Amino acid sequence: DASDDPDTGRVTSEGDAFGPKSFEAPVKGEVDD
């Protein structure tokens, strides 16, 4: 799994936290914290 999200540039800890939801669910074009 990629720890950093290339689009948002989140740090690894945050990337690990939101990454699974972001990549498993359809992207809606908006990213909220």
C-alpha positions in Angstrom: 0.0 0.0 0.0 1.2 3.5 -0.8 1.6 5.5 2.4 1.5 8.9 0.7 -1.3 9.9 -1.5 0.2 11.5 -4.6 -2.8 13.8 -5.1 -3.0 15.3 -1.7 0.6 14.8 -0.5 -0.5 13.6 2.9 2.2 12.4 5.3 2.5 8.6 5.8 0.5 8.3 9.0 -2.4 10.2 7.6 -2.1 8.5 4.3 -2.3 5.1 6.0 -5.4 6.2 7.8 -7.4 7.6 4.9 -5.8 5.6 2.1 -7.9 2.4 2.3 -11.2 4.4 2.2 -9.9 6.7 -0.6 -8.7 3.8 -2.8 -11.5 1.3 -2.1 -14.4 3.7 -2.4 -15.2 5.5 -5.6 -13.5 8.9 -5.8 -16.0 11.6 -5.8 -13.6 14.4 -6.9 -13.5 15.9 -3.5 -11.2 15.0 -0.6 -12.3 16.0 2.9 -10.1 15.5 6.0 
